[in-house]
Amino acid sequence: MINSKEFTERLEKIIDFYGESASSFAEKIGVQRSSISHILSGRNKPSLDFVLKVLSAYPEVELYWLLNGKGIFPNQTASFENQSNTSETKTRDAFETQIPNDKDIERIVIFFKDGTFKNFHNQ
């Protein structure tokens, strides 16, 4: 059984990690804003459909971590090509247009304005 309070904390962690608002998160996973609000407030429990939509939109989220806190977030094994963050995709596309075809990328580091960074290794 899912502990709603702990699920809510993990959902908030996902929203914060991606720099989303509840509204933009709802739009990205394809649910109404009120659904997010009701889950975050503890009014409603998440449905299976809701959980599947989160996993589909954010491949770095592991099912068991989301449901019961076991595992890790973000999933470090998710490949760079599967990243769903729009700004990361735009950044990758910008780099790809400037890299000669005969060169292989070993690593990309993206620095964010808030002082954090993401490190991507080519596998």
MMTF fields as JSON, N, C-alpha, C and O atoms, coordinates in Angstrom:
{
  "mmtfVersion": "1.0.0",
  "mmtfProducer": "UNKNOWN",
  "numBonds": 491,
  "numAtoms": 492,
  "numGroups": 123,
  "numChains": 1,
  "numModels": 1,
  "chainsPerModel": [1],
  "groupsPerChain": [123],
  "chainIdList": ["A"],
  "bondAtomList": [4, 2, 8, 6, 12, 10, 16, 14, 20, 18, 24, 22, 28, 26, 32, 30, 36, 34, 40, 38, 44, 42, 48, 46, 52, 50, 56, 54, 60, 58, 64, 62, 68, 66, 72, 70, 76, 74, 80, 78, 84, 82, 88, 86, 92, 90, 96, 94, 100, 98, 104, 102, 108, 106, 112, 110, 116, 114, 120, 118, 124, 122, 128, 126, 132, 130, 136, 134, 140, 138, 144, 142, 148, 146, 152, 150, 156, 154, 160, 158, 164, 162, 168, 166, 172, 170, 176, 174, 180, 178, 184, 182, 188, 186, 192, 190, 196, 194, 200, 198, 204, 202, 208, 206, 212, 210, 216, 214, 220, 218, 224, 222, 228, 226, 232, 230, 236, 234, 240, 238, 244, 242, 248, 246, 252, 250, 256, 254, 260, 258, 264, 262, 268, 266, 272, 270, 276, 274, 280, 278, 284, 282, 288, 286, 292, 290, 296, 294, 300, 298, 304, 302, 308, 306, 312, 310, 316, 314, 320, 318, 324, 322, 328, 326, 332, 330, 336, 334, 340, 338, 344, 342, 348, 346, 352, 350, 356, 354, 360, 358, 364, 362, 368, 366, 372, 370, 376, 374, 380, 378, 384, 382, 388, 386, 392, 390, 396, 394, 400, 398, 404, 402, 408, 406, 412, 410, 416, 414, 420, 418, 424, 422, 428, 426, 432, 430, 436, 434, 440, 438, 444, 442, 448, 446, 452, 450, 456, 454, 460, 458, 464, 462, 468, 466, 472, 470, 476, 474, 480, 478, 484, 482, 488, 486],
  "bondOrderList": [1, 1, 1, 1, 1, 1, 1, 1, 1, 1, 1, 1, 1, 1, 1, 1, 1, 1, 1, 1, 1, 1, 1, 1, 1, 1, 1, 1, 1, 1, 1, 1, 1, 1, 1, 1, 1, 1, 1, 1, 1, 1, 1, 1, 1, 1, 1, 1, 1, 1, 1, 1, 1, 1, 1, 1, 1, 1, 1, 1, 1, 1, 1, 1, 1, 1, 1, 1, 1, 1, 1, 1, 1, 1, 1, 1, 1, 1, 1, 1, 1, 1, 1, 1, 1, 1, 1, 1, 1, 1, 1, 1, 1, 1, 1, 1, 1, 1, 1, 1, 1, 1, 1, 1, 1, 1, 1, 1, 1, 1, 1, 1, 1, 1, 1, 1, 1, 1, 1, 1, 1, 1],
  "groupList": [{"groupName": "MET", "atomNameList": ["N", "CA", "C", "O"], "elementList": ["N", "C", "C", "O"], "formalChargeList": [0, 0, 0, 0], "bondAtomList": [1, 0, 2, 1, 3, 2], "bondOrderList": [1, 1, 2], "singleLetterCode": "M", "chemCompType": "L-PEPTIDE LINKING"}, {"groupName": "ILE", "atomNameList": ["N", "CA", "C", "O"], "elementList": ["N", "C", "C", "O"], "formalChargeList": [0, 0, 0, 0], "bondAtomList": [1, 0, 2, 1, 3, 2], "bondOrderList": [1, 1, 2], "singleLetterCode": "I", "chemCompType": "L-PEPTIDE LINKING"}, {"groupName": "ASN", "atomNameList": ["N", "CA", "C", "O"], "elementList": ["N", "C", "C", "O"], "formalChargeList": [0, 0, 0, 0], "bondAtomList": [1, 0, 2, 1, 3, 2], "bondOrderList": [1, 1, 2], "singleLetterCode": "N", "chemCompType": "L-PEPTIDE LINKING"}, {"groupName": "SER", "atomNameList": ["N", "CA", "C", "O"], "elementList": ["N", "C", "C", "O"], "formalChargeList": [0, 0, 0, 0], "bondAtomList": [1, 0, 2, 1, 3, 2], "bondOrderList": [1, 1, 2], "singleLetterCode": "S", "chemCompType": "L-PEPTIDE LINKING"}, {"groupName": "LYS", "atomNameList": ["N", "CA", "C", "O"], "elementList": ["N", "C", "C", "O"], "formalChargeList": [0, 0, 0, 0], "bondAtomList": [1, 0, 2, 1, 3, 2], "bondOrderList": [1, 1, 2], "singleLetterCode": "K", "chemCompType": "L-PEPTIDE LINKING"}, {"groupName": "GLU", "atomNameList": ["N", "CA", "C", "O"], "elementList": ["N", "C", "C", "O"], "formalChargeList": [0, 0, 0, 0], "bondAtomList": [1, 0, 2, 1, 3, 2], "bondOrderList": [1, 1, 2], "singleLetterCode": "E", "chemCompType": "L-PEPTIDE LINKING"}, {"groupName": "PHE", "atomNameList": ["N", "CA", "C", "O"], "elementList": ["N", "C", "C", "O"], "formalChargeList": [0, 0, 0, 0], "bondAtomList": [1, 0, 2, 1, 3, 2], "bondOrderList": [1, 1, 2], "singleLetterCode": "F", "chemCompType": "L-PEPTIDE LINKING"}, {"groupName": "THR", "atomNameList": ["N", "CA", "C", "O"], "elementList": ["N", "C", "C", "O"], "formalChargeList": [0, 0, 0, 0], "bondAtomList": [1, 0, 2, 1, 3, 2], "bondOrderList": [1, 1, 2], "singleLetterCode": "T", "chemCompType": "L-PEPTIDE LINKING"}, {"groupName": "ARG", "atomNameList": ["N", "CA", "C", "O"], "elementList": ["N", "C", "C", "O"], "formalChargeList": [0, 0, 0, 0], "bondAtomList": [1, 0, 2, 1, 3, 2], "bondOrderList": [1, 1, 2], "singleLetterCode": "R", "chemCompType": "L-PEPTIDE LINKING"}, {"groupName": "LEU", "atomNameList": ["N", "CA", "C", "O"], "elementList": ["N", "C", "C", "O"], "formalChargeList": [0, 0, 0, 0], "bondAtomList": [1, 0, 2, 1, 3, 2], "bondOrderList": [1, 1, 2], "singleLetterCode": "L", "chemCompType": "L-PEPTIDE LINKING"}, {"groupName": "ASP", "atomNameList": ["N", "CA", "C", "O"], "elementList": ["N", "C", "C", "O"], "formalChargeList": [0, 0, 0, 0], "bondAtomList": [1, 0, 2, 1, 3, 2], "bondOrderList": [1, 1, 2], "singleLetterCode": "D", "chemCompType": "L-PEPTIDE LINKING"}, {"groupName": "TYR", "atomNameList": ["N", "CA", "C", "O"], "elementList": ["N", "C", "C", "O"], "formalChargeList": [0, 0, 0, 0], "bondAtomList": [1, 0, 2, 1, 3, 2], "bondOrderList": [1, 1, 2], "singleLetterCode": "Y", "chemCompType": "L-PEPTIDE LINKING"}, {"groupName": "GLY", "atomNameList": ["N", "CA", "C", "O"], "elementList": ["N", "C", "C", "O"], "formalChargeList": [0, 0, 0, 0], "bondAtomList": [1, 0, 2, 1, 3, 2], "bondOrderList": [1, 1, 2], "singleLetterCode": "G", "chemCompType": "PEPTIDE LINKING"}, {"groupName": "ALA", "atomNameList": ["N", "CA", "C", "O"], "elementList": ["N", "C", "C", "O"], "formalChargeList": [0, 0, 0, 0], "bondAtomList": [1, 0, 2, 1, 3, 2], "bondOrderList": [1, 1, 2], "singleLetterCode": "A", "chemCompType": "L-PEPTIDE LINKING"}, {"groupName": "VAL", "atomNameList": ["N", "CA", "C", "O"], "elementList": ["N", "C", "C", "O"], "formalChargeList": [0, 0, 0, 0], "bondAtomList": [1, 0, 2, 1, 3, 2], "bondOrderList": [1, 1, 2], "singleLetterCode": "V", "chemCompType": "L-PEPTIDE LINKING"}, {"groupName": "GLN", "atomNameList": ["N", "CA", "C", "O"], "elementList": ["N", "C", "C", "O"], "formalChargeList": [0, 0, 0, 0], "bondAtomList": [1, 0, 2, 1, 3, 2], "bondOrderList": [1, 1, 2], "singleLetterCode": "Q", "chemCompType": "L-PEPTIDE LINKING"}, {"groupName": "HIS", "atomNameList": ["N", "CA", "C", "O"], "elementList": ["N", "C", "C", "O"], "formalChargeList": [0, 0, 0, 0], "bondAtomList": [1, 0, 2, 1, 3, 2], "bondOrderList": [1, 1, 2], "singleLetterCode": "H", "chemCompType": "L-PEPTIDE LINKING"}, {"groupName": "PRO", "atomNameList": ["N", "CA", "C", "O"], "elementList": ["N", "C", "C", "O"], "formalChargeList": [0, 0, 0, 0], "bondAtomList": [1, 0, 2, 1, 3, 2], "bondOrderList": [1, 1, 2], "singleLetterCode": "P", "chemCompType": "L-PEPTIDE LINKING"}, {"groupName": "TRP", "atomNameList": ["N", "CA", "C", "O"], "elementList": ["N", "C", "C", "O"], "formalChargeList": [0, 0, 0, 0], "bondAtomList": [1, 0, 2, 1, 3, 2], "bondOrderList": [1, 1, 2], "singleLetterCode": "W", "chemCompType": "L-PEPTIDE LINKING"}],
  "groupTypeList": [0, 1, 2, 3, 4, 5, 6, 7, 5, 8, 9, 5, 4, 1, 1, 10, 6, 11, 12, 5, 3, 13, 3, 3, 6, 13, 5, 4, 1, 12, 14, 15, 8, 3, 3, 1, 3, 16, 1, 9, 3, 12, 8, 2, 4, 17, 3, 9, 10, 6, 14, 9, 4, 14, 9, 3, 13, 11, 17, 5, 14, 5, 9, 11, 18, 9, 9, 2, 12, 4, 12, 1, 6, 17, 2, 15, 7, 13, 3, 6, 5, 2, 15, 3, 2, 7, 3, 5, 7, 4, 7, 8, 10, 13, 6, 5, 7, 15, 1, 17, 2, 10, 4, 10, 1, 5, 8, 1, 14, 1, 6, 6, 4, 10, 12, 7, 6, 4, 2, 6, 16, 2, 15],
  "groupIdList": [1, 2, 3, 4, 5, 6, 7, 8, 9, 10, 11, 12, 13, 14, 15, 16, 17, 18, 19, 20, 21, 22, 23, 24, 25, 26, 27, 28, 29, 30, 31, 32, 33, 34, 35, 36, 37, 38, 39, 40, 41, 42, 43, 44, 45, 46, 47, 48, 49, 50, 51, 52, 53, 54, 55, 56, 57, 58, 59, 60, 61, 62, 63, 64, 65, 66, 67, 68, 69, 70, 71, 72, 73, 74, 75, 76, 77, 78, 79, 80, 81, 82, 83, 84, 85, 86, 87, 88, 89, 90, 91, 92, 93, 94, 95, 96, 97, 98, 99, 100, 101, 102, 103, 104, 105, 106, 107, 108, 109, 110, 111, 112, 113, 114, 115, 116, 117, 118, 119, 120, 121, 122, 123],
  "secStructList": [7, 7, 7, 2, 2, 2, 2, 2, 2, 2, 2, 2, 2, 2, 2, 2, 2, 6, 6, 7, 7, 2, 2, 2, 2, 2, 2, 2, 2, 6, 7, 7, 2, 2, 2, 2, 2, 2, 2, 2, 2, 6, 1, 1, 7, 7, 7, 2, 2, 2, 2, 2, 2, 2, 2, 2, 2, 7, 6, 6, 1, 7, 2, 2, 2, 2, 2, 2, 1, 7, 1, 7, 1, 1, 7, 6, 6, 1, 7, 4, 4, 4, 7, 7, 7, 2, 2, 2, 2, 2, 2, 2, 2, 2, 2, 2, 6, 6, 1, 7, 6, 6, 7, 7, 7, 7, 3, 3, 3, 3, 3, 7, 6, 6, 1, 7, 3, 3, 3, 3, 3, 7, 7],
  "xCoordList": [0.837, 0.0, 0.879, 1.902, 0.486, 1.253, 0.971, -0.182, 2.037, 1.905, 1.737, 2.677, 0.546, 0.241, 1.162, 1.569, 1.489, 2.347, 3.738, 4.292, 4.297, 5.627, 5.608, 6.558, 4.534, 4.396, 4.384, 5.026, 3.65, 3.566, 4.945, 5.293, 5.723, 7.078, 7.947, 8.723, 7.825, 8.604, 8.133, 8.95, 6.835, 6.303, 6.812, 7.187, 6.824, 7.361, 8.839, 9.309, 9.572, 10.997, 11.186, 12.088, 10.342, 10.417, 10.13, 10.866, 9.072, 8.686, 9.804, 10.135, 10.391, 11.488, 12.74, 13.413, 13.044, 14.248, 14.239, 15.267, 13.089, 12.981, 12.63, 12.477, 12.503, 12.197, 10.823, 10.598, 9.915, 8.548, 7.671, 7.953, 6.614, 5.542, 4.534, 4.595, 3.622, 2.599, 1.821, 1.442, 1.591, 0.848, 1.599, 1.024, 2.879, 3.652, 3.869, 3.911, 4.004, 4.147, 2.878, 2.947, 1.722, 0.443, 0.326, -0.11, 0.718, 0.642, 1.572, 1.203, 2.774, 3.749, 3.312, 3.56, 2.665, 2.246, 0.839, 0.395, 0.137, -1.164, -2.327, -3.234, -2.304, -3.426, -3.889, -3.194, -5.052, -5.551, -4.745, -4.255, -4.616, -3.871, -4.474, -3.754, -5.783, -6.44, -6.025, -5.999, -5.702, -5.253, -3.965, -3.823, -3.039, -1.769, -2.035, -1.508, -2.848, -3.173, -3.79, -3.426, -4.711, -5.392, -4.454, -4.567, -3.536, -2.573, -1.585, -1.29, -1.073, -0.106, -0.709, -0.011, -1.998, -2.643, -3.077, -3.462, -3.014, -3.425, -4.905, -5.395, -5.614, -7.058, -7.333, -8.231, -6.528, -6.695, -5.417, -4.326, -5.57, -4.426, -4.172, -5.097, -2.913, -2.612, -3.196, -3.182, -3.699, -4.214, -3.059, -1.985, -3.28, -2.281, -1.995, -0.843, -3.033, -2.877, -1.961, -1.104, -2.143, -1.313, 0.153, 1.038, 0.402, 1.766, 2.405, 3.561, 1.664, 2.195, 2.522, 3.492, 1.72, 1.983, 3.257, 4.022, 3.488, 4.728, 5.925, 6.907, 5.848, 6.953, 7.216, 8.365, 6.159, 6.305, 6.967, 7.822, 6.574, 7.116, 8.512, 9.285, 8.838, 10.128, 10.804, 10.656, 11.542, 12.154, 13.19, 13.557, 13.669, 14.64, 13.991, 14.689, 12.667, 11.946, 11.724, 11.162, 12.173, 11.972, 10.634, 10.25, 9.94, 8.631, 8.676, 7.88, 9.598, 9.63, 10.005, 9.53, 10.856, 11.19, 9.953, 9.66, 9.237, 8.053, 6.989, 6.38, 6.764, 5.698, 6.05, 5.226, 7.276, 7.578, 8.928, 9.35, 9.607, 10.86, 12.074, 13.156, 11.927, 13.059, 13.667, 12.967, 14.975, 15.665, 16.261, 16.446, 16.56, 17.193, 16.436, 15.716, 16.622, 16.119, 17.149, 17.633, 17.494, 17.096, 17.865, 18.961, 17.278, 17.902, 19.094, 18.925, 20.28, 21.506, 21.765, 22.617, 21.055, 21.293, 20.473, 20.65, 19.58, 18.808, 19.77, 20.593, 19.664, 20.603, 20.27, 19.146, 21.278, 21.118, 20.034, 19.313, 19.911, 18.903, 17.49, 16.557, 17.317, 15.992, 15.628, 14.546, 16.493, 16.193, 14.95, 14.832, 14.028, 12.786, 12.737, 11.761, 13.772, 13.774, 14.009, 15.013, 13.101, 13.138, 14.402, 14.999, 14.828, 16.015, 17.254, 18.152, 17.323, 18.457, 18.447, 19.501, 17.268, 17.152, 17.595, 18.31, 17.181, 17.587, 19.096, 19.733, 19.668, 21.11, 21.843, 22.811, 21.393, 22.019, 21.941, 22.922, 20.776, 20.602, 21.545, 22.101, 21.719, 22.622, 24.058, 24.785, 24.471, 25.821, 25.997, 27.037, 24.994, 25.112, 25.311, 25.975, 24.747, 24.903, 26.297, 26.686, 27.063, 28.394, 29.53, 30.697, 29.228, 30.251, 30.481, 29.534, 31.743, 32.036, 31.585, 31.612, 31.174, 30.649, 31.685, 31.326, 32.976, 34.012, 34.475, 35.431, 33.826, 34.194, 33.132, 31.937, 33.583, 32.677, 32.681, 33.729, 31.517, 31.391, 31.666, 31.067, 32.57, 32.859, 31.984, 31.441, 31.847, 31.104, 30.589, 31.242, 29.393, 28.812, 28.426, 27.797, 28.81, 28.43, 27.61, 28.045, 26.415, 25.542, 25.473, 25.122, 25.812, 25.778, 24.517, 24.224, 23.775, 22.549, 22.797, 23.748, 21.949, 22.104, 22.032, 22.564, 21.379, 21.268, 22.504, 22.503, 23.554, 24.79, 24.875, 25.92, 23.802, 23.821, 24.289, 24.395, 24.563, 24.983, 24.54, 24.199, 24.543, 24.267, 25.429, 25.896, 25.884, 27.036, 26.55, 25.959, 26.785, 26.343, 27.558, 28.391, 27.653, 28.749, 28.21, 27.125, 28.956, 28.583, 28.887, 29.994, 27.911, 28.101, 28.293, 28.466],
  "yCoordList": [-1.183, 0.0, 1.242, 1.285, 2.238, 3.472, 4.385, 4.626, 4.884, 5.898, 7.235, 7.723, 7.825, 9.036, 10.2, 10.95, 10.353, 11.48, 11.333, 12.297, 10.132, 9.906, 9.979, 10.473, 9.492, 9.599, 11.072, 11.469, 11.874, 13.311, 13.954, 14.795, 13.569, 14.115, 13.737, 14.561, 12.509, 12.091, 12.823, 13.192, 13.031, 13.768, 15.21, 15.752, 15.826, 17.186, 17.219, 18.183, 16.176, 16.102, 16.067, 16.715, 15.318, 15.253, 16.627, 17.1, 17.255, 18.569, 19.576, 20.352, 19.571, 20.492, 20.18, 21.09, 18.903, 18.493, 19.028, 19.471, 18.984, 19.446, 20.926, 21.452, 21.598, 23.03, 23.33, 24.39, 22.415, 22.588, 23.231, 23.14, 23.875, 24.27, 23.126, 22.267, 23.115, 22.073, 22.121, 21.085, 23.318, 23.516, 22.944, 22.218, 23.277, 22.79, 21.273, 20.582, 20.772, 19.325, 18.612, 17.601, 19.148, 18.557, 18.534, 17.543, 19.628, 19.708, 18.685, 18.031, 18.548, 17.637, 16.18, 15.4, 15.803, 14.401, 14.174, 13.032, 15.252, 15.11, 14.9, 14.117, 15.599, 15.533, 16.953, 17.923, 17.062, 18.38, 18.914, 18.15, 20.237, 20.858, 20.498, 20.335, 20.375, 20.044, 18.658, 18.421, 17.745, 16.412, 16.505, 15.857, 17.312, 17.504, 18.153, 17.72, 19.184, 19.899, 18.969, 19.012, 18.138, 17.231, 16.161, 15.774, 15.685, 14.686, 15.332, 14.772, 16.515, 17.196, 17.601, 17.628, 17.916, 18.32, 17.121, 17.282, 15.923, 14.725, 14.414, 13.446, 15.225, 15.006, 13.712, 12.949, 13.472, 12.266, 11.445, 11.97, 10.153, 9.271, 9.151, 9.281, 8.903, 8.786, 7.501, 6.453, 7.596, 6.417, 5.734, 6.315, 4.523, 3.82, 4.588, 4.685, 5.131, 5.924, 7.125, 7.44, 7.785, 8.929, 8.507, 9.156, 7.43, 6.94, 6.6, 6.947, 5.927, 5.546, 6.772, 6.763, 7.817, 9.049, 9.729, 10.267, 9.708, 10.273, 9.498, 10.094, 8.174, 7.333, 7.511, 7.479, 7.697, 7.896, 9.231, 9.306, 10.279, 11.619, 11.808, 12.625, 11.062, 11.218, 9.858, 9.206, 9.42, 8.089, 7.915, 6.786, 9.014, 8.915, 8.521, 8.23, 8.509, 8.129, 6.617, 6.067, 5.957, 4.512, 4.237, 4.932, 3.234, 2.868, 2.606, 3.171, 1.756, 1.385, 2.558, 2.662, 3.439, 4.634, 5.517, 6.008, 5.714, 6.565, 5.982, 6.715, 4.694, 4.081, 3.891, 4.153, 3.435, 3.133, 3.626, 3.269, 4.441, 5.042, 4.146, 4.527, 2.963, 2.052, 2.246, 2.238, 2.419, 2.698, 4.085, 4.646, 4.633, 5.948, 6.881, 6.445, 8.147, 9.181, 10.294, 10.708, 10.782, 10.279, 9.009, 8.774, 8.21, 6.97, 7.336, 7.844, 7.083, 7.474, 6.645, 7.01, 5.538, 4.694, 5.118, 4.572, 6.082, 6.56, 7.225, 8.052, 6.867, 7.405, 8.852, 9.314, 9.552, 10.967, 11.157, 12.154, 10.22, 10.344, 10.267, 10.775, 9.636, 9.496, 10.636, 10.622, 11.61, 12.726, 13.441, 13.695, 13.761, 14.382, 15.873, 16.537, 16.411, 17.829, 18.615, 18.406, 19.504, 20.236, 21.055, 21.057, 21.749, 22.586, 21.731, 22.154, 20.533, 19.65, 19.168, 19.065, 18.874, 18.427, 19.537, 19.275, 20.762, 21.895, 22.088, 22.355, 21.954, 22.108, 21.035, 21.332, 19.787, 18.687, 18.936, 18.736, 19.373, 19.638, 20.747, 20.675, 21.766, 22.863, 22.354, 22.755, 21.481, 20.92, 20.038, 20.089, 19.234, 18.304, 19.032, 18.511, 20.227, 20.97, 21.576, 21.995, 21.632, 22.244, 21.23, 21.62, 19.961, 18.934, 18.243, 17.793, 18.161, 17.472, 16.01, 15.387, 15.479, 14.111, 13.061, 11.967, 13.369, 12.371, 12.362, 11.661, 13.117, 13.19, 12.506, 12.61, 11.806, 11.188, 11.994, 12.46, 12.156, 12.897, 11.941, 10.869, 12.332, 11.518, 11.928, 11.078, 13.253, 13.738, 15.145, 15.943, 15.432, 16.773, 17.154, 16.375, 18.37, 18.885, 20.146, 21.058, 20.184, 21.351, 22.039, 21.422, 23.319, 24.098, 24.964, 25.637, 24.945, 25.701, 26.985, 27.072, 27.959, 29.251, 29.164, 30.028, 28.128, 28.003, 27.351, 27.06, 27.119, 26.558, 25.047, 24.478, 24.377, 22.927, 22.565, 23.427, 21.297, 20.838, 19.413, 18.695, 19.001, 17.624, 17.149, 17.861, 15.959, 15.374, 14.171, 13.253, 14.161, 13.078, 12.42, 13.096, 11.095, 10.321, 9.521, 8.945, 9.48, 8.684, 7.219, 6.879, 6.375, 4.962, 4.129, 2.914],
  "zCoordList": [0.0, 0.0, 0.0, 0.684, -0.756, -0.887, 0.3, 0.657, 0.9, 1.931, 1.207, 0.581, 1.292, 0.528, 0.867, -0.02, 2.141, 2.542, 1.929, 1.4, 2.001, 1.438, -0.091, -0.698, -0.715, -2.169, -2.564, -3.537, -1.804, -2.072, -1.98, -2.81, -0.988, -0.84, -2.034, -2.518, -2.511, -3.678, -4.937, -5.78, -5.067, -6.215, -6.194, -7.233, -5.022, -4.897, -5.257, -5.862, -4.891, -5.227, -6.745, -7.277, -7.43, -8.894, -9.492, -10.358, -9.034, -9.558, -9.325, -10.222, -8.128, -7.814, -8.635, -9.12, -8.787, -9.513, -10.944, -11.455, -11.573, -12.962, -13.064, -14.166, -11.927, -11.953, -12.502, -13.085, -12.321, -12.824, -11.76, -10.565, -12.206, -11.302, -11.335, -12.214, -10.395, -10.401, -11.715, -12.261, -12.207, -13.45, -14.656, -15.467, -14.766, -15.912, -15.82, -16.837, -14.6, -14.4, -14.869, -15.568, -14.479, -14.889, -16.409, -16.993, -17.036, -18.495, -19.138, -20.114, -18.593, -19.179, -19.082, -20.001, -17.982, -17.859, -18.405, -18.517, -18.744, -19.386, -18.433, -18.717, -17.298, -16.364, -16.047, -16.348, -15.447, -15.062, -13.885, -13.054, -13.827, -12.723, -11.377, -10.392, -11.335, -10.066, -9.565, -8.358, -10.48, -10.069, -9.258, -8.222, -9.739, -9.018, -7.67, -6.646, -7.679, -6.443, -5.413, -4.238, -5.841, -4.916, -4.364, -3.2, -5.19, -4.711, -3.743, -2.687, -4.105, -3.244, -1.901, -0.888, -1.893, -0.649, 0.199, 1.357, -0.38, 0.343, 0.205, 0.786, -0.555, -0.75, -1.498, -1.142, -2.563, -3.381, -3.365, -3.145, -3.603, -3.784, -5.279, -6.08, -5.661, -7.093, -7.674, -7.03, -8.879, -9.577, -10.308, -10.46, -10.75, -11.539, -12.825, -13.247, -13.445, -14.66, -14.405, -15.23, -13.272, -12.917, -12.796, -13.354, -12.074, -11.877, -13.222, -13.463, -14.094, -15.403, -16.254, -17.011, -16.132, -16.881, -16.388, -17.189, -15.081, -14.531, -15.061, -15.504, -15.018, -15.485, -16.977, -17.417, -17.745, -19.186, -19.51, -20.392, -18.801, -19.073, -18.499, -19.0, -17.456, -16.777, -16.631, -15.597, -17.65, -17.606, -16.505, -16.179, -15.926, -14.834, -13.513, -12.542, -13.469, -12.253, -12.264, -13.211, -11.199, -11.079, -10.403, -9.463, -10.883, -10.36, -8.856, -8.106, -8.412, -6.999, -6.109, -4.978, -6.618, -5.844, -5.694, -4.604, -6.787, -6.747, -5.821, -5.042, -5.897, -5.106, -3.634, -2.758, -3.36, -1.962, -1.461, -0.362, -2.256, -1.808, -1.916, -1.47, -2.497, -2.651, -4.026, -5.038, -4.048, -5.298, -5.232, -4.152, -6.392, -6.437, -7.38, -8.278, -7.149, -8.054, -8.089, -7.036, -9.248, -10.567, -10.903, -10.396, -11.754, -12.196, -13.065, -14.173, -12.575, -13.282, -14.525, -15.334, -14.701, -15.869, -17.073, -18.162, -16.898, -18.049, -19.027, -18.633, -20.28, -21.254, -21.587, -21.395, -22.091, -22.423, -23.475, -23.443, -24.402, -25.453, -24.905, -25.528, -23.745, -23.164, -22.224, -21.636, -22.07, -21.181, -21.706, -22.904, -20.804, -21.235, -20.945, -21.294, -20.312, -19.995, -21.28, -21.96, -21.61, -22.871, -23.026, -24.102, -21.986, -22.106, -22.353, -23.081, -21.761, -22.002, -23.448, -24.076, -23.976, -25.358, -26.308, -27.275, -26.042, -26.878, -26.817, -27.836, -25.623, -25.465, -26.249, -26.949, -26.14, -26.87, -28.373, -29.089, -28.852, -30.282, -30.749, -31.844, -29.918, -30.271, -30.381, -31.29, -29.473, -29.536, -30.762, -31.419, -31.073, -32.187, -33.511, -34.406, -33.645, -34.894, -35.021, -36.112, -33.918, -33.937, -33.856, -33.908, -33.731, -33.571, -34.91, -35.554, -35.326, -36.593, -36.532, -35.471, -37.671, -37.732, -37.381, -36.945, -37.562, -37.3, -35.839, -35.508, -34.972, -33.555, -32.697, -32.972, -31.653, -30.695, -29.409, -28.961, -28.824, -27.568, -26.417, -26.334, -25.532, -24.353, -23.181, -22.475, -22.971, -21.814, -22.09, -22.763, -21.551, -21.607, -20.19, -19.474, -19.788, -18.475, -18.72, -19.424, -18.127, -18.263, -16.909, -15.903, -16.896, -15.671, -15.673, -16.662, -14.57, -14.444, -13.653, -12.875, -13.855, -13.194, -11.674, -10.977, -11.156, -9.703, -9.074, -7.877, -9.865, -9.34, -9.426, -9.113, -9.842, -9.978, -11.384, -12.257, -11.588, -12.902, -13.144, -12.204, -14.399, -14.79, -15.638, -16.527, -15.362, -16.026, -16.831, -16.263, -18.126, -18.99, -19.636, -20.24, -19.504, -20.097, -21.254, -21.168, -22.331, -23.489, -23.179, -22.761, -23.387, -23.06, -24.283, -24.182]
}
